[in-house]
Amino acid sequence: MKDRRDTLWNVAVIALAVVFVLPRSACGETIPPELLREDFQIMRHALEEAHGGIYRYTSKADMDRTFDRAYKSIDRPMTDLEFWWLVAPVVAHIKCGHTFIWFPTNVQAELATTVLRFPLRTKVIHDRVHPRSAVPAGAQKANSYVQPSTFDILAGASPASARDGWAE
């Protein structure tokens, strides 16, 4: 349970950075829906043919519905990041902690070079965020904005996070 919360917290922090901090230039050019559909089908067939446990926690019928629903929503040009937001929950629905989708390369580069990072490694214990590393000398707590609750952040990250089975 706590491993899932740690994963959800990490995904939430990155997702919030992507949504609120990255400049629009990191989102890339739009991709025509025909190419997105082709990429989606390649991903689907690769998962269906090569993933050893695709139906271990999610039935074939449920995965087919999930794949089909996402495929039908590719009805307009999207940026690579928008496509990621569509595909990540589909892959997470497999419920395999080893199967996930990385952010697009341009977003990874932007996160690595321009986004300020939280200076502590954190861990979620009983729906509260705790530091896992030493607080840097001179660090101060800033109360200049209202931050969302840990529960809200974890709930928002859940659909796109990789986890094993029904782990809470």
Order of alpha helices (4+ residues) and beta strands (2+ residues): alpha-alpha-alpha-alpha-alpha-beta-beta-alpha
